[in-house]
Amino acid sequence: MEKYVIGIDGGGTGSKGITADLTGRVLTRFKGSATNYNGGKKEEIDANMHTLLKAACDGRDRAGCQAVCIGSAGVSNKDAVHLLKQAVLDMGYTCPVMITADSVTAHAGALNNQEGIILIAGTGAICFGKKDNGDTIRTGGYGHIIDDEGSAYDIARRMLRAVVRAADGRGEATVLRELIFERLQISSIEEMISWLYKKERTKKEIADLAVLIARAQEAQDAAAQEILRQAAQALVEITVPAVEFFGGKAMIALSGSVLKRNKTVQENYMESMRRLFPDSFGQAEGVRVKEAEHEADYGAVLLALKCAETNNNACF
């Protein structure tokens, strides 16, 4: 009987996963919908989990599964943890099941399950560090209403703010206005506000506007340049406490669309970190920065493999 593990990176809008053999070789990749029980109806999330877990086994004997690891948004709620685990059991899996935060699986993937820090700047923004002894630190990532500075959502929000401030005469004229109007197929501030505050408008739809800032930057738009500077500084601010947690010496893995796609944010971030840690930045035993090695779904696989190896209650 073929033995395997399943790792799932679950989110509030979509999920992806990997089935791998016990050497970590990828057997199957699969995608699905949301896994966050806090953000959706139980019946819908149950159905999503059923679809994901069915795709994960891909015709294999479920008795061959040695461990399942799910990293998902919303697991600070114990009820959500129970529901995720129950969804796995309901599909006939009898192996150890690990339910953890999506930042934990992202960390495991980015650092190949080694000690260090992951800085994620995508739709949201969070910094998470883990030591070999299991001690952890988390900074940022408290949601788009009060936090997530440096994220795509935050950049988009600042862009929209720059447009209305310019329209009022409170700020300089910016090409962001034309770029946003073109993207939304609108022609006035009133239409932009109507689009923004529609009841069904999602956080992701707003965050998606952030891609336009690269074009504004190419046009040397002052507002765009300042927004990118502020984004980088915000990411530095959530990184510093994590570095201090490691005694000023740590590997930092960068992940998320903002850090991957916008070189200005990454360069400004690197320069600020270099100024803050002048004696250790880039040194072998100091503060080092690299791109994430793997995505969160493979991080879940690595944790599942460790779970299968120990095969004890620590996984539950």
C-alpha beads as a LAMMPS data file, in Angstrom:
LAMMPS data file: protein, C-alpha beads

316 atoms
315 bonds

1 atom types
1 bond types

-500.0 500.0 xlo xhi
-500.0 500.0 ylo yhi
-500.0 500.0 zlo zhi

Masses

1 110.0

Atoms # bond

1 1 1 0.000 0.000 0.000
2 1 1 1.317 3.415 -1.002
3 1 1 2.109 5.669 1.959
4 1 1 1.767 9.427 1.714
5 1 1 1.061 12.683 3.546
6 1 1 -1.206 15.630 2.751
7 1 1 -0.428 19.299 3.238
8 1 1 -3.030 22.033 2.729
9 1 1 -2.611 25.804 2.680
10 1 1 -6.090 27.035 3.470
11 1 1 -7.375 30.575 3.158
12 1 1 -10.406 32.780 3.341
13 1 1 -11.007 32.765 -0.419
14 1 1 -9.038 29.829 -1.838
15 1 1 -6.854 26.901 -0.872
16 1 1 -4.188 24.718 -2.399
17 1 1 -2.540 21.511 -1.337
18 1 1 0.003 18.837 -2.053
19 1 1 0.038 15.098 -1.592
20 1 1 3.609 13.807 -1.217
21 1 1 5.331 10.503 -0.560
22 1 1 7.367 9.963 2.593
23 1 1 10.492 11.400 0.951
24 1 1 8.696 14.684 0.262
25 1 1 8.299 14.021 -3.467
26 1 1 5.181 15.696 -4.814
27 1 1 2.573 13.207 -6.039
28 1 1 -0.434 15.463 -6.564
29 1 1 -1.187 19.190 -6.469
30 1 1 -4.757 20.319 -5.985
31 1 1 -6.773 23.491 -5.415
32 1 1 -10.053 24.354 -3.768
33 1 1 -12.120 27.010 -2.078
34 1 1 -12.055 28.607 1.371
35 1 1 -11.281 26.679 4.570
36 1 1 -11.861 29.470 7.085
37 1 1 -14.886 28.509 9.189
38 1 1 -14.840 31.996 10.739
39 1 1 -15.409 33.615 7.380
40 1 1 -18.058 31.407 5.807
41 1 1 -21.068 29.177 6.374
42 1 1 -20.286 25.811 7.951
43 1 1 -22.093 23.874 5.226
44 1 1 -20.077 25.608 2.502
45 1 1 -16.721 25.115 4.245
46 1 1 -17.586 21.482 4.949
47 1 1 -18.257 21.011 1.237
48 1 1 -15.007 22.763 0.334
49 1 1 -13.047 20.517 2.700
50 1 1 -14.728 17.424 1.257
51 1 1 -13.668 18.471 -2.253
52 1 1 -10.094 19.248 -1.169
53 1 1 -9.600 16.003 0.724
54 1 1 -11.108 13.940 -2.073
55 1 1 -8.695 15.540 -4.549
56 1 1 -5.836 14.981 -2.115
57 1 1 -6.141 11.203 -2.047
58 1 1 -6.687 11.124 -5.832
59 1 1 -7.891 7.524 -5.801
60 1 1 -5.326 6.336 -3.252
61 1 1 -6.243 4.193 -0.283
62 1 1 -6.939 6.587 2.590
63 1 1 -5.425 4.077 4.983
64 1 1 -2.101 4.874 3.328
65 1 1 -2.184 8.477 4.525
66 1 1 0.315 8.873 7.357
67 1 1 -0.525 12.451 8.375
68 1 1 -2.534 15.502 7.313
69 1 1 -1.431 19.056 8.046
70 1 1 -3.726 22.005 7.386
71 1 1 -2.519 25.556 7.811
72 1 1 -5.509 27.845 7.698
73 1 1 -6.717 31.310 8.494
74 1 1 -9.021 31.543 11.512
75 1 1 -7.522 28.775 13.657
76 1 1 -7.135 31.037 16.687
77 1 1 -10.770 30.009 17.164
78 1 1 -10.778 26.574 18.831
79 1 1 -14.138 25.760 17.263
80 1 1 -12.585 26.238 13.808
81 1 1 -9.765 23.840 14.711
82 1 1 -12.281 21.217 15.797
83 1 1 -14.324 21.626 12.611
84 1 1 -11.272 21.298 10.365
85 1 1 -10.131 18.163 12.146
86 1 1 -13.637 16.733 12.028
87 1 1 -13.795 17.360 8.289
88 1 1 -10.683 15.204 7.855
89 1 1 -12.065 12.418 10.041
90 1 1 -15.397 12.510 8.227
91 1 1 -13.574 11.742 4.981
92 1 1 -12.272 8.483 6.439
93 1 1 -8.717 9.487 7.306
94 1 1 -7.488 7.842 10.516
95 1 1 -3.948 9.255 10.587
96 1 1 -2.585 12.038 12.826
97 1 1 -4.047 15.445 11.918
98 1 1 -2.254 18.736 12.551
99 1 1 -4.254 21.976 12.372
100 1 1 -2.191 25.141 12.622
101 1 1 -2.067 28.766 11.526
102 1 1 -1.297 29.543 7.886
103 1 1 1.705 31.595 9.078
104 1 1 3.196 28.419 10.583
105 1 1 2.959 26.438 7.345
106 1 1 4.259 29.442 5.398
107 1 1 7.234 29.603 7.772
108 1 1 7.945 25.894 7.392
109 1 1 7.914 26.158 3.608
110 1 1 9.882 29.382 3.366
111 1 1 12.680 28.178 5.656
112 1 1 12.539 24.464 4.839
113 1 1 11.283 23.846 8.380
114 1 1 14.359 25.483 9.918
115 1 1 14.718 28.228 12.530
116 1 1 14.197 31.793 11.375
117 1 1 11.703 34.468 10.384
118 1 1 9.207 34.766 7.563
119 1 1 7.939 38.154 6.443
120 1 1 4.765 37.882 4.371
121 1 1 3.380 40.851 2.452
122 1 1 0.521 39.782 0.241
123 1 1 -3.126 40.777 0.598
124 1 1 -2.268 41.112 4.306
125 1 1 1.059 41.446 6.113
126 1 1 2.544 39.484 9.003
127 1 1 5.922 38.548 10.449
128 1 1 6.400 35.186 12.154
129 1 1 9.499 33.708 13.748
130 1 1 10.205 30.284 15.194
131 1 1 13.226 28.981 17.062
132 1 1 14.492 25.407 17.058
133 1 1 13.257 25.030 20.638
134 1 1 9.701 25.820 19.496
135 1 1 9.489 29.372 20.846
136 1 1 7.657 31.689 18.460
137 1 1 6.960 35.350 17.855
138 1 1 4.294 36.956 15.712
139 1 1 4.097 40.646 14.836
140 1 1 1.522 42.369 12.632
141 1 1 -1.194 40.599 10.724
142 1 1 -4.111 41.847 12.799
143 1 1 -6.357 42.467 9.830
144 1 1 -7.001 45.182 7.282
145 1 1 -9.173 47.345 9.540
146 1 1 -6.528 48.101 12.175
147 1 1 -3.273 46.676 10.783
148 1 1 -1.699 44.876 7.795
149 1 1 0.420 47.912 6.915
150 1 1 2.759 47.206 4.014
151 1 1 0.308 44.767 2.441
152 1 1 -1.300 45.010 -0.980
153 1 1 -4.531 46.073 0.697
154 1 1 -2.712 48.821 2.594
155 1 1 -0.998 50.033 -0.590
156 1 1 -4.329 50.107 -2.449
157 1 1 -5.981 51.973 0.429
158 1 1 -3.198 54.582 0.381
159 1 1 -3.565 54.900 -3.401
160 1 1 -7.285 55.569 -3.120
161 1 1 -6.622 58.050 -0.322
162 1 1 -4.072 59.880 -2.486
163 1 1 -6.632 60.193 -5.268
164 1 1 -9.350 61.726 -3.078
165 1 1 -6.869 63.999 -1.319
166 1 1 -5.659 65.290 -4.689
167 1 1 -9.250 65.809 -5.824
168 1 1 -9.912 67.939 -2.734
169 1 1 -6.729 69.963 -3.119
170 1 1 -5.298 68.398 0.055
171 1 1 -2.590 66.601 -1.882
172 1 1 -0.611 66.778 -5.101
173 1 1 -2.076 65.634 -8.399
174 1 1 -1.283 61.982 -9.065
175 1 1 -1.420 59.680 -12.085
176 1 1 -2.972 57.129 -9.756
177 1 1 -6.314 58.778 -10.518
178 1 1 -6.154 57.961 -14.224
179 1 1 -4.806 54.470 -13.606
180 1 1 -7.530 53.588 -11.103
181 1 1 -10.292 55.140 -13.215
182 1 1 -9.113 53.153 -16.224
183 1 1 -8.952 49.909 -14.243
184 1 1 -12.430 50.355 -12.772
185 1 1 -13.882 51.815 -15.985
186 1 1 -15.172 54.881 -14.185
187 1 1 -14.825 58.632 -14.725
188 1 1 -15.414 60.322 -11.380
189 1 1 -14.524 60.293 -7.693
190 1 1 -18.174 59.608 -6.903
191 1 1 -18.104 56.434 -8.985
192 1 1 -14.870 55.363 -7.314
193 1 1 -16.398 55.779 -3.849
194 1 1 -19.512 53.926 -4.961
195 1 1 -17.351 51.036 -6.206
196 1 1 -15.310 50.979 -3.004
197 1 1 -18.184 50.892 -0.550
198 1 1 -20.443 48.406 -2.280
199 1 1 -21.630 45.847 0.252
200 1 1 -20.254 42.920 -1.752
201 1 1 -16.810 44.493 -2.298
202 1 1 -14.090 42.132 -1.057
203 1 1 -10.759 42.871 0.542
204 1 1 -9.018 41.041 -2.288
205 1 1 -10.706 43.159 -4.969
206 1 1 -9.414 46.291 -3.269
207 1 1 -5.951 44.799 -2.739
208 1 1 -5.754 43.909 -6.443
209 1 1 -5.559 47.632 -7.264
210 1 1 -2.056 47.657 -5.759
211 1 1 -0.577 46.279 -8.989
212 1 1 -1.207 49.681 -10.589
213 1 1 1.344 51.406 -8.399
214 1 1 4.220 50.044 -10.476
215 1 1 2.978 52.003 -13.495
216 1 1 2.644 55.156 -11.393
217 1 1 6.153 54.647 -10.093
218 1 1 7.501 54.301 -13.646
219 1 1 5.948 57.702 -14.321
220 1 1 7.912 59.007 -11.299
221 1 1 4.690 59.886 -9.529
222 1 1 5.515 61.413 -6.136
223 1 1 2.469 59.947 -4.384
224 1 1 3.298 56.446 -5.600
225 1 1 6.908 56.729 -4.510
226 1 1 5.879 57.861 -1.030
227 1 1 3.347 55.028 -0.709
228 1 1 6.006 52.458 -1.560
229 1 1 8.430 54.017 0.917
230 1 1 5.784 53.846 3.638
231 1 1 4.980 50.228 2.781
232 1 1 8.620 49.198 3.090
233 1 1 8.989 51.046 6.385
234 1 1 5.890 49.350 7.793
235 1 1 7.373 45.949 6.922
236 1 1 10.639 46.912 8.611
237 1 1 8.715 47.863 11.744
238 1 1 7.128 44.410 12.118
239 1 1 10.439 42.680 11.363
240 1 1 12.597 44.422 13.973
241 1 1 10.882 42.913 17.072
242 1 1 11.252 39.466 15.514
243 1 1 14.970 39.999 14.859
244 1 1 15.417 41.182 18.451
245 1 1 13.593 38.014 19.600
246 1 1 16.419 36.085 17.930
247 1 1 19.073 38.183 19.646
248 1 1 19.813 40.252 16.576
249 1 1 20.846 37.257 14.460
250 1 1 18.358 35.575 12.151
251 1 1 17.527 34.387 8.656
252 1 1 14.569 36.270 7.171
253 1 1 12.613 34.742 4.293
254 1 1 10.548 37.115 2.170
255 1 1 7.197 35.986 0.814
256 1 1 4.007 37.415 -0.674
257 1 1 3.129 39.324 -3.818
258 1 1 4.236 42.754 -2.593
259 1 1 7.786 41.639 -1.798
260 1 1 8.042 39.361 -4.824
261 1 1 6.667 41.705 -7.482
262 1 1 7.684 45.174 -6.339
263 1 1 11.432 45.597 -6.340
264 1 1 11.180 49.105 -4.920
265 1 1 9.509 47.850 -1.748
266 1 1 12.061 45.057 -1.440
267 1 1 15.014 47.399 -2.081
268 1 1 13.729 50.017 0.381
269 1 1 13.160 47.271 2.935
270 1 1 16.688 45.922 2.491
271 1 1 18.255 49.363 2.732
272 1 1 16.370 50.203 5.928
273 1 1 17.349 46.878 7.505
274 1 1 20.972 47.497 6.514
275 1 1 20.903 50.873 8.268
276 1 1 19.313 49.390 11.397
277 1 1 21.743 46.471 11.619
278 1 1 24.942 47.901 10.080
279 1 1 27.329 45.485 11.791
280 1 1 25.461 42.258 11.155
281 1 1 23.361 42.703 8.021
282 1 1 24.379 40.206 5.363
283 1 1 26.875 38.474 7.649
284 1 1 26.885 34.689 8.015
285 1 1 26.042 34.924 11.710
286 1 1 23.984 38.092 11.480
287 1 1 20.794 39.308 9.831
288 1 1 20.358 37.598 6.475
289 1 1 17.547 37.944 3.943
290 1 1 16.497 35.506 1.229
291 1 1 13.473 34.598 -0.844
292 1 1 11.164 31.905 0.493
293 1 1 12.289 28.397 -0.531
294 1 1 8.815 26.886 -0.834
295 1 1 5.188 27.952 -0.670
296 1 1 2.959 27.323 2.347
297 1 1 1.360 24.187 0.867
298 1 1 4.756 22.468 0.760
299 1 1 5.423 23.818 4.236
300 1 1 2.315 21.914 5.332
301 1 1 3.785 18.806 3.693
302 1 1 7.021 19.213 5.671
303 1 1 5.071 19.522 8.909
304 1 1 2.937 16.514 7.963
305 1 1 6.093 14.469 7.345
306 1 1 7.398 15.418 10.773
307 1 1 4.012 14.567 12.246
308 1 1 4.023 11.165 10.541
309 1 1 7.519 10.502 11.825
310 1 1 6.600 11.171 15.456
311 1 1 3.066 9.774 15.138
312 1 1 1.977 11.011 18.553
313 1 1 -0.517 13.350 20.153
314 1 1 1.741 16.382 19.604
315 1 1 0.275 16.520 16.111
316 1 1 -3.315 16.843 17.255

Bonds

1 1 1 2
2 1 2 3
3 1 3 4
4 1 4 5
5 1 5 6
6 1 6 7
7 1 7 8
8 1 8 9
9 1 9 10
10 1 10 11
11 1 11 12
12 1 12 13
13 1 13 14
14 1 14 15
15 1 15 16
16 1 16 17
17 1 17 18
18 1 18 19
19 1 19 20
20 1 20 21
21 1 21 22
22 1 22 23
23 1 23 24
24 1 24 25
25 1 25 26
26 1 26 27
27 1 27 28
28 1 28 29
29 1 29 30
30 1 30 31
31 1 31 32
32 1 32 33
33 1 33 34
34 1 34 35
35 1 35 36
36 1 36 37
37 1 37 38
38 1 38 39
39 1 39 40
40 1 40 41
41 1 41 42
42 1 42 43
43 1 43 44
44 1 44 45
45 1 45 46
46 1 46 47
47 1 47 48
48 1 48 49
49 1 49 50
50 1 50 51
51 1 51 52
52 1 52 53
53 1 53 54
54 1 54 55
55 1 55 56
56 1 56 57
57 1 57 58
58 1 58 59
59 1 59 60
60 1 60 61
61 1 61 62
62 1 62 63
63 1 63 64
64 1 64 65
65 1 65 66
66 1 66 67
67 1 67 68
68 1 68 69
69 1 69 70
70 1 70 71
71 1 71 72
72 1 72 73
73 1 73 74
74 1 74 75
75 1 75 76
76 1 76 77
77 1 77 78
78 1 78 79
79 1 79 80
80 1 80 81
81 1 81 82
82 1 82 83
83 1 83 84
84 1 84 85
85 1 85 86
86 1 86 87
87 1 87 88
88 1 88 89
89 1 89 90
90 1 90 91
91 1 91 92
92 1 92 93
93 1 93 94
94 1 94 95
95 1 95 96
96 1 96 97
97 1 97 98
98 1 98 99
99 1 99 100
100 1 100 101
101 1 101 102
102 1 102 103
103 1 103 104
104 1 104 105
105 1 105 106
106 1 106 107
107 1 107 108
108 1 108 109
109 1 109 110
110 1 110 111
111 1 111 112
112 1 112 113
113 1 113 114
114 1 114 115
115 1 115 116
116 1 116 117
117 1 117 118
118 1 118 119
119 1 119 120
120 1 120 121
121 1 121 122
122 1 122 123
123 1 123 124
124 1 124 125
125 1 125 126
126 1 126 127
127 1 127 128
128 1 128 129
129 1 129 130
130 1 130 131
131 1 131 132
132 1 132 133
133 1 133 134
134 1 134 135
135 1 135 136
136 1 136 137
137 1 137 138
138 1 138 139
139 1 139 140
140 1 140 141
141 1 141 142
142 1 142 143
143 1 143 144
144 1 144 145
145 1 145 146
146 1 146 147
147 1 147 148
148 1 148 149
149 1 149 150
150 1 150 151
151 1 151 152
152 1 152 153
153 1 153 154
154 1 154 155
155 1 155 156
156 1 156 157
157 1 157 158
158 1 158 159
159 1 159 160
160 1 160 161
161 1 161 162
162 1 162 163
163 1 163 164
164 1 164 165
165 1 165 166
166 1 166 167
167 1 167 168
168 1 168 169
169 1 169 170
170 1 170 171
171 1 171 172
172 1 172 173
173 1 173 174
174 1 174 175
175 1 175 176
176 1 176 177
177 1 177 178
178 1 178 179
179 1 179 180
180 1 180 181
181 1 181 182
182 1 182 183
183 1 183 184
184 1 184 185
185 1 185 186
186 1 186 187
187 1 187 188
188 1 188 189
189 1 189 190
190 1 190 191
191 1 191 192
192 1 192 193
193 1 193 194
194 1 194 195
195 1 195 196
196 1 196 197
197 1 197 198
198 1 198 199
199 1 199 200
200 1 200 201
201 1 201 202
202 1 202 203
203 1 203 204
204 1 204 205
205 1 205 206
206 1 206 207
207 1 207 208
208 1 208 209
209 1 209 210
210 1 210 211
211 1 211 212
212 1 212 213
213 1 213 214
214 1 214 215
215 1 215 216
216 1 216 217
217 1 217 218
218 1 218 219
219 1 219 220
220 1 220 221
221 1 221 222
222 1 222 223
223 1 223 224
224 1 224 225
225 1 225 226
226 1 226 227
227 1 227 228
228 1 228 229
229 1 229 230
230 1 230 231
231 1 231 232
232 1 232 233
233 1 233 234
234 1 234 235
235 1 235 236
236 1 236 237
237 1 237 238
238 1 238 239
239 1 239 240
240 1 240 241
241 1 241 242
242 1 242 243
243 1 243 244
244 1 244 245
245 1 245 246
246 1 246 247
247 1 247 248
248 1 248 249
249 1 249 250
250 1 250 251
251 1 251 252
252 1 252 253
253 1 253 254
254 1 254 255
255 1 255 256
256 1 256 257
257 1 257 258
258 1 258 259
259 1 259 260
260 1 260 261
261 1 261 262
262 1 262 263
263 1 263 264
264 1 264 265
265 1 265 266
266 1 266 267
267 1 267 268
268 1 268 269
269 1 269 270
270 1 270 271
271 1 271 272
272 1 272 273
273 1 273 274
274 1 274 275
275 1 275 276
276 1 276 277
277 1 277 278
278 1 278 279
279 1 279 280
280 1 280 281
281 1 281 282
282 1 282 283
283 1 283 284
284 1 284 285
285 1 285 286
286 1 286 287
287 1 287 288
288 1 288 289
289 1 289 290
290 1 290 291
291 1 291 292
292 1 292 293
293 1 293 294
294 1 294 295
295 1 295 296
296 1 296 297
297 1 297 298
298 1 298 299
299 1 299 300
300 1 300 301
301 1 301 302
302 1 302 303
303 1 303 304
304 1 304 305
305 1 305 306
306 1 306 307
307 1 307 308
308 1 308 309
309 1 309 310
310 1 310 311
311 1 311 312
312 1 312 313
313 1 313 314
314 1 314 315
315 1 315 316
